[in-house]
């Protein structure tokens, strides 16, 4: 057995998933119980009780899920196909909604209403390595004072370009999600651990100001712990939330 640093993991010959690594305690901890763990974190100016974000999939996060997650101290991103979105923009009593997903062809009037409510915008694209994604992010950031999550990426090579156009956070992971077909359809995607390490080290090397969301491949609490240990600022969940009574899907 060998204990690898993040730098060594980045040079590993094979693409690594969460199943390929384990956390190894190498220091004496003064934590007696899991109840003593401090889980609060600040993400894009929001204080979260847990660093957990729900995926903006149409079967996972609607308004009901986002509201319930807010009660639990987490962040729900309402999917961009939700037909009840008018309730969100027209009803000022709907508190607890802090983030919403958008596409490249979002209506300008709707975008303006989101900005007026100071919602975090998630530019929801399967593969964000596209010039139109960069243009859209830059245009929105110049026009509105909003926080932007952009994604998804699988490697750190384009991270600086996202920062340059104003992205505040990036979703990392292509092909790792249980329902993701991007890798099957396009051949794009590497193991989630390898993706995270690549992006995290690029942020460190170039001292880039951007928050990193681990998105995809989470099968249980242990994988969340691994993501946090690697350095992710927040974890995005899809399958672990799917099928609950708060989801818009079955």
N, C-alpha and C positions, 0 to 999 in steps of 0.2 A: 504494500500500500504506500502511496505517495501523497503528501499534502501539496496541492498546487495553489499558487497565487493566481490572481486574476490575469496578470501578465503572462504567466505560463499557460493558463487555459486558452488565452487568445492565440497562442502559437501551437496549440494541439493539432495534430494531423487530421483528426476526425471532427465532424460536426456534432456538438454535444447538446443533449436535451436534459431536462430536469432529472430523468431517470438515470442519467450517466454520472451524476455527482451526488455527494452527500456532504453535509456539514459536519465538521470534526471539532469538538471542543478542545481547545489548546490552552485555555486559561481558567483560573479559578473564578467562578462567579459568586456574587453575594446575593443573587436572587434565590429566595427560598421556594416560592410558588409562582406558577404561571399567572396567578392573580396580581402579582406584584409588577408585572411587565407594564411599562409605559408605552402605550400604542398610539398616542396622539401625534399628529404630524401636520405640517402646513403645506398645502398643495395649491399653488396658484393663488395665494392670498386667503384660501379657505382653511379653517382649522377643522381637521377631520379627526374623529375618534379612532378610526382605523384607516390605514392607507389603501382603502378598497374602492374601486370604481366599477360600475356595471357597464358592460358592453352595449353600445348603441345598436344592437341587433333588433330587428322588428319583432322577434319572438321573445326578447329578454327585457328590454327597458321601454316601458311606456310611462305615462304620467304617474300611474299608481305605484309602480316600482320605484321611481325616482323619489316620490314623497316618502315612501316607507324607508328607503335607504337613508334619506336625510334624517329621519327620526333616530336611526341607528348610528348616526355620525359618519356615514359614508357618502359617496357621491354617485348619483345616477345620471347618465347621459341619455336623454329622451331620443329615441331613434328618429331619423329624418322622414320616415314613411308614416308616422303616427298621424292618423286623421283627426285626432282630438287636439292637435297642436293649437288650433284657434282658441281653445279653452285656456291654454297657457298664455297666449299673448293678449287676450281680451279680458281676462279675469285677474285683476290685481290681487284678489284674495288667495290666489293659488301660490302660497309661499312654500319654500322648500325645494322648488325647482331651480337649480343653479347652473345646469349645463344642458346643451342641446346639440344634436348632430346636424350638420348641413352638408350639401353636396356642391359640386362645381357650378351647378345651374340654379342656385337658390334665387328666389324672387327678391328683388331689392327692397321692396316694401316690407316683406317678412323679416329680412335681415336687419332692417332699421328698427323694427319693433323688438327684435331680440337684443339689439344693442342698447335700446332705451331701457330695457329691464336689466341691463348689465349682466347678461348671461354669458357664461363661458361657452365659446363656440368650438365644436369639434369637427374639423374638416375630415369627413369620413370617407377615405379612399383606400381601396385594397392595397395599392402600391403607390406610395406618395412620391416616388422618384419620377416626377413628370413636371415639365415646365409650366403647365397650366395650374398645377397645385401651388407652385411657388408664386406665380402671378396672382392667383386668387388670395392667397394668404397676405401677400404684400398690399394688395388693393384694400382689403378689409382693414388691416392694421393701420393704414394711412388715413382711412376714412372714419373709423370708429375706435373708441377707447375700450376695447374688449380684450379678454385673454383668449388665446388660440391654442388648441391642441391639434396637431397635424399628424397624420399617419395613414398608412403604416410603412415602416422601413425595416429592413433586415440586416443592415450593415451601417457602420459609422461613417463611411466614406462621403455621404451627402449631408451629414449633420450640420456642418458649418453653413451650407447653403440655406438650410431651413432656418437657422438662427439669423442669418443675414436678411431674410424677408420678414422677420418678426415673430416666428413661432415661439410660443412660451413653453410648450411641452410637446413631446413626440411619443407616439405609440410605436413600440418596438415589437416586431414579430410578424412574419409573413409565412403562412402555411402551417403554423403550429397549433391553431385552434381546432377543436374537435369537429366543428362544422365548416371549417375553412376549405374552400375548393380552389383557392388561388394557386397553390403549389401543383395541384393535379392538372389544372387547366393551362398553366403557363410555365411550369417547371421552376418557378421562383420560390426560394425559401431555404433557410438553413435552421439547424436546431436552435431552440429558443435560448439556451444558455450561451451558445456561441454568438448569437445576435446581440444579446444584452451586453456581453463582455466587450464586443466590438464597439458598440455605441458608447458605453460607459467610459472606456479607455480613451476614445476620441474626445469625449467631453473633458476628461482630465488633462489630456496632452495639450489641447488648444484652449483650455480654460474657458469653455463655452458656457453661457448662462442659458440653460434650458433644462426643464425637468423631464424625467424619463419614466414612461409608463410601460411596464411589462405586460404585454397583451398576447395571450395565447398559451396553450399547453398546461394550464393550471388544472391539476386533477384532485388536489387536496391541500389542506393547511400546510403540509410540509413543503410543497412547491412554492407557496407564498413566502415561507421563511427563507427558502433558497434565493428567491428573487430579491428580497430585502437585503440579505447578506451580500449578494453580488453588487448591490448599490442602487437598485431601482427606487424611485421616489414614491411610486404608487403601483398597485397591481390591478389589472382589469380582469373581471370575471364574466364568463358567459355561461358555460355549461353548468357551473356550480349553482347558478341562480335559476337556470331554465326549469320550467315545469312547476314552479311554485305558484301559489294563488295570485301573487302580485304581477306575474308576467302577462303580457298580451298574447303570448303563444300557448300552445298546449304543453 
